[in-house]
Amino acid sequence: MKCRVQLLILFFLLTTARGFLHAQTPPQLQSLTSEEVQVPRTRNWENLGISNYELRKLERFYRDETGAEGYHIAYESLGLSIAGILVQPHIEIVEVDDTEPANLNTEEEELVTYPLVILSHGSTYGLTEAYRQIAIALAGRGYVVLAPSYRGRGGREGRSQGSPQLARGEVLDLLQLVQIGRKIEYVDTQRMALIGFQDGATTSLLGIKRSNVFKLAVLISPEVFSGMAEYGYTGLTTLRRRSNEIFGRQLSRAELFRELRYRETFRSLGDIRTPMLLVTTGGDPSRQELLYFINNLRKQGIEPRLIDYPSMLPGFLTAVPAEQQSEHWNAVRDEAWGVILDSIDTSLAAPDEDIPDCGSPSR
């Protein structure tokens, strides 16, 4: 027996598919609550086109009225078990007997593939409810979403082994999950995007220096580092400030320079081929360093798109809404999410898919 994938799209999904769904703050983030349908846990490796050698855990935690599903997963990265989640739109797997030739001319048996979005969180506590709801919102737009919890982090998805390293081992965790995602039979490996928040954006930035498989990388408030004098040892202040948090002690000057080199962001900028959307706020502690990094990208002929929100603080895209938030705050957040989602939709659109122009943002 072998698995073939058949997509059954309900009317609800037809009215909220990419290109039709208005891009703004996902409704799931406006309340950060979800009425989850209680469903049995499953480990249907074969039905998802993944072998149990690639995933150590596959347990369903979410299913909604459209058939979208979420799974807690675990996978191996350099001998460590890393937790995470897989969220996807409704997909029906049809078992086809090898002895009966498939009629590929029929719409019912045509292999349907989905774009993949890798979600790289920025939380110190694993995949919080905000990131889960972002994954669910992306699945509602027709994307398969994979999100690692990263080493030393943990939440409802389980705890990953190892210790947090701030974009060292986490880069390997990210790239390993990308490879697993590319093996899922209903993933379109030609249409993949990456979205990272804060520390997860730093990990994502270093990831796209090693891999050019993404159509777009959305990087929200990343840190940048350099152990090279010509770049002013960018990020040295950041590492010194966060030493106790990351390493459990204050590092010596020699150790700090070593850690800078491990996270080198500025060297070989010309190797970056992935289009980038960079988001920064006025409250980002490394805002000036990020702008300096962007200037160096432009010197290499790389033109990332930058959207800057000087009146906002880091984390505003995933913050729990409060009653006292101003109309301006809500409007800016809606605008930012609109730009991000429209950019992902445009980058991952199928060649024959028409994505309407929603216009340029204004602040």
C-alpha positions as CSV (number, residue, x, y, z in Angstrom):
1,M,0.0,0.0,0.0
2,K,1.1,3.5,-0.6
3,C,-0.3,6.9,0.5
4,R,-1.7,9.4,-1.9
5,V,-3.0,12.7,-0.8
6,Q,-6.4,14.1,-1.7
7,L,-7.6,17.5,-0.6
8,L,-11.1,18.0,0.5
9,I,-11.8,21.7,1.0
10,L,-15.0,22.7,2.7
11,F,-16.9,25.8,1.7
12,F,-15.5,27.6,4.8
13,L,-12.0,27.1,3.5
14,L,-13.0,28.3,0.1
15,T,-14.1,31.6,1.5
16,T,-11.0,32.0,3.6
17,A,-8.3,30.7,1.2
18,R,-5.1,32.6,0.4
19,G,-6.0,35.7,-1.6
20,F,-9.5,36.0,-0.2
21,L,-8.8,36.3,3.5
22,H,-8.3,39.9,4.6
23,A,-4.8,40.1,6.1
24,Q,-4.8,41.7,9.6
25,T,-4.1,40.5,13.1
26,P,-5.2,36.8,13.1
27,P,-8.5,36.6,15.0
28,Q,-6.9,33.8,17.1
29,L,-4.5,36.4,18.6
30,Q,-7.2,38.9,19.5
31,S,-8.4,36.7,22.4
32,L,-5.7,34.1,22.6
33,T,-8.3,31.5,23.5
34,S,-9.3,28.5,21.5
35,E,-12.3,26.1,21.8
36,E,-10.5,22.9,21.0
37,V,-12.4,19.8,20.0
38,Q,-11.4,16.9,22.2
39,V,-10.0,14.3,19.8
40,P,-8.1,11.0,20.5
41,R,-4.3,11.1,20.3
42,T,-2.9,9.3,17.3
43,R,0.4,8.2,16.0
44,N,-0.5,7.8,12.3
45,W,3.0,8.0,10.9
46,E,2.2,6.5,7.5
47,N,-0.9,8.6,7.0
48,L,1.2,11.7,7.3
49,G,3.9,10.5,5.0
50,I,6.5,10.5,7.8
51,S,8.3,7.5,9.2
52,N,8.7,7.0,12.9
53,Y,12.4,7.3,12.4
54,E,12.0,11.0,11.7
55,L,9.4,11.8,14.4
56,R,9.6,10.3,17.9
57,K,6.2,11.6,18.8
58,L,3.0,12.5,16.8
59,E,0.0,13.2,19.1
60,R,-2.9,15.2,18.0
61,F,-3.9,18.0,20.3
62,Y,-6.2,20.1,18.1
63,R,-9.0,19.7,15.6
64,D,-11.5,22.4,14.5
65,E,-14.8,22.3,12.5
66,T,-12.9,22.7,9.2
67,G,-10.8,19.6,9.8
68,A,-7.6,21.5,10.5
69,E,-5.4,19.5,12.9
70,G,-2.5,20.2,15.2
71,Y,0.0,17.6,16.5
72,H,2.6,17.6,19.2
73,I,5.8,16.2,17.7
74,A,9.3,15.3,18.8
75,Y,12.3,14.8,16.6
76,E,16.0,14.2,16.9
77,S,18.6,16.9,16.4
78,L,22.3,16.0,17.1
79,G,21.2,13.2,19.5
80,L,18.7,15.5,21.4
81,S,15.0,15.1,21.4
82,I,13.4,18.3,20.3
83,A,9.7,19.0,20.9
84,G,7.5,21.0,18.5
85,I,4.2,21.2,16.8
86,L,2.7,20.4,13.3
87,V,-0.5,22.2,12.3
88,Q,-2.1,21.8,8.9
89,P,-5.4,22.3,7.0
90,H,-7.8,19.4,6.5
91,I,-6.0,16.7,4.5
92,E,-7.5,13.4,3.7
93,I,-5.2,10.5,3.0
94,V,-6.4,7.9,0.5
95,E,-4.8,4.5,0.5
96,V,-4.4,3.2,-3.0
97,D,-3.7,-0.4,-3.7
98,D,-0.5,-0.9,-5.8
99,T,-2.2,-3.5,-7.9
100,E,-4.8,-1.0,-9.1
101,P,-3.2,1.7,-11.3
102,A,-4.2,5.1,-10.2
103,N,-6.1,7.3,-12.7
104,L,-4.1,10.5,-12.4
105,N,-6.4,12.2,-14.9
106,T,-9.2,12.4,-12.3
107,E,-9.4,15.3,-10.0
108,E,-10.2,13.0,-7.1
109,E,-6.8,11.3,-7.3
110,E,-4.6,14.2,-8.2
111,L,-1.7,14.7,-5.8
112,V,-2.2,17.9,-4.0
113,T,0.6,19.7,-2.2
114,Y,0.7,22.5,0.3
115,P,3.2,25.3,1.0
116,L,5.2,24.9,4.2
117,V,5.8,27.6,6.8
118,I,8.4,27.1,9.5
119,L,7.5,29.1,12.6
120,S,10.5,30.0,14.8
121,H,9.2,31.2,18.2
122,G,10.8,33.9,20.4
123,S,9.6,32.7,23.8
124,T,11.8,31.5,26.7
125,Y,9.0,29.1,27.6
126,G,8.6,27.1,24.4
127,L,5.6,27.3,22.1
128,T,3.2,29.6,24.1
129,E,-0.5,30.0,23.2
130,A,0.3,33.0,21.0
131,Y,2.5,30.9,18.8
132,R,0.1,28.0,18.7
133,Q,-2.6,30.4,17.5
134,I,-0.3,31.9,14.9
135,A,0.3,28.4,13.6
136,I,-3.5,27.7,13.5
137,A,-4.1,31.0,11.7
138,L,-1.5,30.1,9.1
139,A,-3.0,26.6,8.6
140,G,-6.3,28.4,8.0
141,R,-4.7,30.1,5.1
142,G,-3.8,26.8,3.5
143,Y,-0.2,26.2,4.9
144,V,1.4,23.3,6.6
145,V,3.1,24.7,9.7
146,L,6.1,23.2,11.6
147,A,7.4,24.9,14.7
148,P,10.3,23.7,16.9
149,S,10.3,24.3,20.6
150,Y,14.1,24.4,20.6
151,R,16.6,22.9,23.0
152,G,16.0,23.5,26.7
153,R,12.5,25.0,26.0
154,G,9.2,23.4,26.7
155,G,5.5,23.8,27.1
156,R,2.4,21.8,26.3
157,E,4.3,20.2,23.5
158,G,6.8,18.7,25.9
159,R,10.2,19.7,26.9
160,S,13.2,19.6,24.5
161,Q,16.4,18.1,25.7
162,G,19.6,20.2,26.1
163,S,20.1,23.8,27.2
164,P,19.3,27.1,25.5
165,Q,22.2,28.5,23.5
166,L,20.8,31.6,21.7
167,A,21.1,30.7,18.0
168,R,23.8,28.1,18.2
169,G,22.4,24.6,18.5
170,E,19.0,26.1,17.8
171,V,20.1,26.7,14.2
172,L,20.7,23.0,13.8
173,D,17.3,22.2,15.4
174,L,15.7,24.5,12.9
175,L,17.4,23.1,9.8
176,Q,16.8,19.5,10.9
177,L,13.0,20.3,11.2
178,V,13.2,21.8,7.7
179,Q,14.5,18.6,6.3
180,I,11.8,16.6,8.0
181,G,9.2,19.0,6.6
182,R,10.6,18.5,3.1
183,K,10.0,14.7,3.4
184,I,6.3,15.1,4.1
185,E,4.7,13.9,0.8
186,Y,2.0,16.6,0.6
187,V,4.5,19.5,1.2
188,D,5.4,21.5,-1.9
189,T,9.2,21.8,-1.4
190,Q,9.3,24.6,-3.9
191,R,7.1,26.9,-1.8
192,M,8.5,27.3,1.7
193,A,8.7,30.3,4.0
194,L,10.2,31.0,7.4
195,I,8.9,33.4,10.1
196,G,10.9,34.1,13.2
197,F,10.3,36.3,16.3
198,Q,13.1,37.8,18.4
199,D,15.5,35.0,19.4
200,G,13.7,32.8,16.9
201,A,14.4,35.5,14.3
202,T,18.1,35.4,15.1
203,T,18.1,31.6,14.7
204,S,16.2,32.0,11.4
205,L,18.7,34.6,10.1
206,L,21.6,32.3,10.8
207,G,19.6,29.5,9.2
208,I,19.1,31.2,5.9
209,K,22.9,31.8,5.7
210,R,23.2,28.0,5.6
211,S,20.1,27.2,3.5
212,N,18.5,28.9,0.5
213,V,15.4,26.8,0.3
214,F,12.9,29.5,1.4
215,K,10.9,31.8,-0.8
216,L,10.8,34.4,2.1
217,A,12.1,34.9,5.6
218,V,10.2,37.2,7.9
219,L,12.5,38.3,10.7
220,I,10.9,40.1,13.6
221,S,13.3,42.0,15.9
222,P,16.4,39.7,15.4
223,E,19.7,40.2,17.2
224,V,22.8,40.4,15.0
225,F,26.4,39.5,15.9
226,S,29.9,39.7,14.6
227,G,33.3,38.7,16.0
228,M,35.1,40.8,13.4
229,A,36.7,44.2,14.2
230,E,35.6,45.7,10.9
231,Y,32.0,45.3,12.0
232,G,32.7,46.8,15.5
233,Y,32.1,43.5,17.3
234,T,28.4,43.9,16.8
235,G,26.4,42.2,19.5
236,L,29.0,42.3,22.2
237,T,26.9,44.4,24.5
238,T,23.9,42.1,23.9
239,L,25.9,39.0,24.9
240,R,27.3,40.6,27.9
241,R,23.9,41.8,29.0
242,R,22.4,38.3,28.5
243,S,25.3,36.2,29.7
244,N,23.6,35.1,33.0
245,E,20.4,34.3,31.2
246,I,22.1,32.2,28.4
247,F,25.2,30.8,30.0
248,G,24.3,30.9,33.7
249,R,27.2,33.2,34.5
250,Q,29.0,36.3,33.4
251,L,31.4,35.4,30.6
252,S,35.0,36.7,30.4
253,R,35.9,39.0,27.6
254,A,37.7,36.2,25.7
255,E,34.6,34.0,26.1
256,L,32.4,36.8,24.8
257,F,34.4,37.2,21.7
258,R,34.4,33.4,21.1
259,E,30.6,33.4,21.4
260,L,30.4,36.3,19.0
261,R,32.3,34.3,16.4
262,Y,30.0,31.3,16.9
263,R,27.0,33.6,15.9
264,E,28.8,35.5,13.1
265,T,26.1,37.2,11.1
266,F,28.0,39.7,8.9
267,R,30.5,37.4,7.2
268,S,29.7,36.2,3.6
269,L,26.5,38.3,3.4
270,G,26.5,37.7,-0.4
271,D,25.7,34.0,0.3
272,I,22.2,35.0,1.4
273,R,19.7,34.3,-1.4
274,T,16.5,34.3,0.6
275,P,14.3,37.4,0.2
276,M,13.8,39.0,3.6
277,L,11.1,41.0,5.3
278,L,12.6,42.6,8.5
279,V,10.4,44.1,11.2
280,T,11.8,46.3,13.9
281,T,10.3,48.4,16.7
282,G,11.5,51.5,18.6
283,G,11.9,49.4,21.7
284,D,14.2,46.8,20.2
285,P,17.4,46.8,22.3
286,S,19.5,46.1,19.2
287,R,17.6,48.3,16.8
288,Q,20.6,50.3,15.7
289,E,22.7,47.2,15.2
290,L,20.0,45.7,13.0
291,L,19.9,48.9,10.9
292,Y,23.7,48.7,10.6
293,F,23.3,45.1,9.4
294,I,20.7,46.1,6.8
295,N,23.1,48.8,5.6
296,N,25.8,46.2,5.1
297,L,23.3,44.0,3.2
298,R,22.6,46.8,0.8
299,K,26.4,47.3,0.2
300,Q,26.4,43.7,-1.0
301,G,23.5,44.4,-3.4
302,I,20.9,42.7,-1.2
303,E,17.7,44.8,-0.7
304,P,15.6,43.4,2.2
305,R,12.3,45.0,2.9
306,L,12.2,46.8,6.2
307,I,9.1,47.9,8.1
308,D,9.8,50.0,11.2
309,Y,7.4,50.7,14.0
310,P,9.1,53.2,16.2
311,S,6.1,53.7,18.5
312,M,5.9,50.0,19.4
313,L,7.7,47.7,21.8
314,P,9.2,44.2,21.1
315,G,6.7,41.4,21.2
316,F,3.7,43.6,20.2
317,L,2.8,41.1,17.5
318,T,2.2,38.3,20.0
319,A,1.2,40.3,23.1
320,V,-2.1,39.5,24.9
321,P,-4.5,42.3,24.0
322,A,-5.4,44.5,27.0
323,E,-8.5,46.7,27.4
324,Q,-6.3,49.8,27.9
325,Q,-4.5,49.4,24.6
326,S,-5.1,52.4,22.4
327,E,-6.8,52.4,19.0
328,H,-3.4,53.3,17.5
329,W,-1.8,50.2,19.0
330,N,-4.5,48.0,17.6
331,A,-4.3,49.7,14.2
332,V,-0.5,49.4,14.0
333,R,-0.6,45.7,15.0
334,D,-3.3,45.0,12.4
335,E,-1.2,46.8,9.8
336,A,2.0,44.9,10.7
337,W,0.2,41.5,10.6
338,G,-1.4,42.5,7.3
339,V,2.0,43.2,5.7
340,I,3.5,39.9,7.1
341,L,0.6,37.7,5.9
342,D,0.3,39.4,2.5
343,S,4.0,39.0,2.0
344,I,3.9,35.2,2.9
345,D,0.8,34.8,0.6
346,T,2.5,36.5,-2.3
347,S,5.8,34.6,-1.9
348,L,4.1,31.2,-1.6
349,A,1.4,31.7,-4.2
350,A,1.2,28.9,-6.9
351,P,2.4,30.0,-10.3
352,D,-1.2,30.2,-11.5
353,E,-2.6,31.7,-8.3
354,D,-3.8,35.3,-8.4
355,I,-3.1,37.2,-5.2
356,P,-4.9,40.5,-5.1
357,D,-2.8,43.6,-4.3
358,C,-3.9,44.9,-0.9
359,G,-1.9,48.1,-1.3
360,S,1.1,49.5,0.5
361,P,1.0,50.0,4.3
362,S,1.0,53.5,5.6
363,R,1.8,54.7,9.1
